[in-house]
Amino acid sequence: MVDESMIQVSDITQYFYCPRKIYFLRVLSLSVPSRPKMEMGKEEHEREHRRAAERKEIYGFPREEIKEVLHSVAIEAPEYHLYGVIDTVLILNSGEVIPVDIKYSRFEDKKRNWTKQLVAYSLLLESKMKVRVTRAAIFFPESKKRMMIEISSEDKKALLSDIDTIMLIITKEVLPNVSKGKKCSYCEMNRFCTL
């Protein structure tokens, strides 16, 4: 059973895909069927970690700038009601800490839910490592491109407000409005959702 007082970073990405998904997943406890694509993604993450160790650049950062690389970093921050697993954390020689999320998408446009995910990772890292996180990265292995995301104090404050809204949906069992659009046809929850 998932602790109602905490949300996963994946809940945030689901919320920004469509707020109603949180209701189905966390209030009604409907499960998302595991797809072959999801299983392939897990295996590909492991392969990407191994490949990154052999490259001159690690997720677009020159090897000589990197002090430490951490993979699959699980962090809990009760003060934010938040927990998650970060794909990769880079600790640079300068002391800067950068969360990196690996995306197997052909779409390299900055998506709001991806940015919110990285802001959540920055909060988790700040809580655990007692450092200020101001940048994050998304790495696209297929194209070997890196997208940097600047993270401001305002972004973090906005995310804390978003977390409060998500917690309200879960604890008060509030059915939010649906986020209509083309994505409804791909959504695993569309068979439960009356638009």
WOVENFEN-V666032 format. One record per backbone hydrogen bond with DSSP energy under -0.5 kcal/mol. NH is the residue of the N-H (numbers start at 1). CO is the residue of the C=O. Records with the same first field share a line. If there is no record, write none. Layout:
NH = CO, CO
This chain:
6 = 3
7 = 81
9 = 83
11 = 8
12 = 8, 9
13 = 9
14 = 10
15 = 11
16 = 12
17 = 13, 14
18 = 14
21 = 18
22 = 18, 19
23 = 19
24 = 20
25 = 21
26 = 22
27 = 22, 23
28 = 23
30 = 24
33 = 31
38 = 35
39 = 35
40 = 36
41 = 37
42 = 38
43 = 39
44 = 40
45 = 41
46 = 42
47 = 43
48 = 44
49 = 45
50 = 46
51 = 47
52 = 48
53 = 49
54 = 50, 51
55 = 51, 52
58 = 61
59 = 57
61 = 58
63 = 56
65 = 62
66 = 63
67 = 65, 91
68 = 91
70 = 89
72 = 87
73 = 86
74 = 72
75 = 84
77 = 82
80 = 77
81 = 78
82 = 77
83 = 7
84 = 75
86 = 73, 84
88 = 100
89 = 70
90 = 98
91 = 68
92 = 90, 96
93 = 65
95 = 92
98 = 90
99 = 135
100 = 88
101 = 137
103 = 101, 139
105 = 103
108 = 106
115 = 111
116 = 112
117 = 113
118 = 114
119 = 115
120 = 116
121 = 117
122 = 118
123 = 119
124 = 120
125 = 121
126 = 122
127 = 123
128 = 124
129 = 125
130 = 126
133 = 131
134 = 132
136 = 149
137 = 99
138 = 147
139 = 101
140 = 145
141 = 139
143 = 140
144 = 140
145 = 140
147 = 138
148 = 146
149 = 136
151 = 134
152 = 150
156 = 152
157 = 153
158 = 154
159 = 155
160 = 156
161 = 157
162 = 158
163 = 159
164 = 160
165 = 161
166 = 162
167 = 163
168 = 164
169 = 165
170 = 166
171 = 167
172 = 168
173 = 169
174 = 169
176 = 174
180 = 178
184 = 181
185 = 182
186 = 183
187 = 183
190 = 187
192 = 189
193 = 189
194 = 192
195 = 193
